[in-house]
């Protein structure tokens, strides 16, 4: 997150705050290296930030320089933000994977809490429901054959899903204005030659004839 000196950001972070060193607490943990400092971090996939207790921060040698935290961090369901001493930028390493990350320092709790983004980037957790949003260029490249030509879909049976509970409505035929009829005829001829439409005589099996309402 980019921090502007004149802007206060609000971060709704859902995370575990408490004695993370307690063996009674069955929390997922992993060994990480924060800068050059080895520590055990609690992995919380609900957390939107990385958090380290002041007690653990003071054990870091040399201690990273803190900058003013331009964020407000709230635990889930709490109205009062956590008291932050500041934040520092460092590298977090797990195994052979290392990532740059921002870590916030608080007087509350013990140890360190690893947020969702950092845990995923370090390969500690994976999400099976992650959605990959393709760009329009990617879609055009993947389905290139669909966008190269136009025409009718022939030799394939399709099923039209019709809601039979909806009352059908007969629409009046909308006549083409006289001055537009030559252009419309020309366009229809071009569409027919391109194979986009086909000329039929009478109503098609799946379309009822147009009903014209007449005044008595």
N, C-alpha and C positions, 0 to 999 in steps of 0.2 A: 504493500500500500504506500503510495506516495503521500508525503506529509508536507503540507504548506505551513509556513511559520505563522500565517495569519488566519488559518482555518482550523476549526475543531471538528474532527470527524467523530461520528457516533458508530461504535462497533458493538453489535449484539453478539457476544461470544457465549456460547453454551458450553460450559466446561465444568470439570470437577475441581472444587476448591476445598482443600483440607489437608490432612496429614497423609501425603502421598507415600511416605516412607513406612507407613504402618503395614505390617505383614498380614494383618487381619483384613485389610481392604483388598479384595480380589479384583485388582485393576490390571489391564494389559500394560506391560512395561517393556522397555528395550534399552539396551546400552547405546548411548550416543556420545559424540564428541562435539562440544560447543566451543568452537575455536580450538584451543589446546586443552580444554578442560573435559575430563571424562566424568560422565554422570549417568544416572538411570532416569529415564523420562517416562512419565505416564502418557500413553497414547490415547487421545480422546478424539474420535472422528466427528464429534459434535462441536469441537472448538474451532473458531475461526482465526485464532492467533496462537502464537507460541508464548508461553508464560514461564518465568522462572522466579522462584522465591528469593527474596533479598538475602536470606541466609546462605543459599546455594551460590548466589552471585558473588558474595564476599569471599567465597573459597576459590574463585577464579584468579589465577596468577599468570600474567598480569590481568587485572580487572578491566574489561572494556569500558571505554568512555561512554557515559550515558548522555543522551540527548533528550530534550523535553518531549514527552509523549503527547502528540496532538490528537489523542483519541480518548474516548470514554468507553470503558469496558464494563459490561454488565453480565453478571451470572444469570442463568435462566431463572425467571420469576422474581428477580430482585429489582428494586427501584433505585437503590444507591449504587453508583459505580465503584469499582475497586480502586483503592488508593495505589496509584502507579508512581514509582520513583523515577521512571524514565524508560528509555529503550536503547538498544544498541544493535548494530548490524554486524553479522558474523557469518561463518560457515558452519553448518551442522552436518556431521558426518555419521553415517551408519554403514558399517561394513566397508565396501568399496565405493559407495555412493556418497557424494558430498554436494550440498546445495547452499546457495546464499539465502539467508533468512533474517527477518527482524524478530528480535526477542524482547518482550516487555518484562520489566522487573516490578514485582509487587511485594509488599510486606506480608501478605496473607499466604497461608499454606507453607508447604515444604517441597523441596526438590524442584522438578521441572515438569511442565506439561507441554506435550508436542501436539500442535494443531493438526487439523485434517489435511490441509494442503501440503504441509511439510511431510507428514507421514506418507502421503500418497507419492510425492515426488521422490522420497527416499526408498520407495518400494516396500515399505513396511506393511501397508494395507493396499488392497485393490478393490475397486468397485465394479461389480458385474453389470450394474445398471447405468454405467456411464454412457452418455449420449454423445455421439460424434456428429456435429452439425457440418454438413458439406456445403461448400460454397456453390453458387450457380455455375461457375466455371468447372468445378469438379463433376457436377451432375451432367453438364453438357458433354464433357469428355468421356464419362463412363457410359452414357447412353447415346453415343454419337449417331448410331444408325437411326434412332428415332427422330432426330432433328434434321436429317439430311434431305428428306423428301416428304412429300405430302401425297395423300391418296386415301382410298377406301381400304378398310380392313376386310380382306376376303379370305374365304376358306376357314374361318374360325367362328365357332358358335359362342355367343355370349349370353349371359343371363341378366335380365333387367329386374332389379329388385323394386317391386311396386307395392306401396302400402295400400292394401285394398280397403282399409278403413277410411281413406280419404275420399270424399264425395267428388266425382269427376265433374268438370265444368266445361261446357262448350263455349268456345270463343268465336266471336265474329271474325270473318275474313277481313283483314286489313288491306284495302286496295292500294296499289301503288299509284302515286300521283302521275298524271299524264306526261309531264315534262321529264320524269325520271324513268319512264318505262324503257326507253332505248338503252340507257345505261344498265338497267337491271337485266335486260335480255342479254346484253353483251357479257356481263359478269357471269350469268348463268351458263352461257356457252363456254366461257373460259374454264369455269369450274368443272363442267362436264368433260371437256377435253383433257383436263388435268387428272381426271379420275377421282375427283373429290365427291361428286354427286353423280347419280344415275337418273335417267329419265324413266318414269313409270307412268302407266295409264290407269287411272282410277285409284281408289284408296288402297294403301298397303295393308297387309294383314294385321299389322300391329298399331295402325293409326285409324281411328274412326273418321268418317267424313265430317267436314265442317258443317255445323248446324247454324243456319242463319235465322235469327229471330225476326219475324215480320210483325208489324203493327196491324191490327185488324182494320 
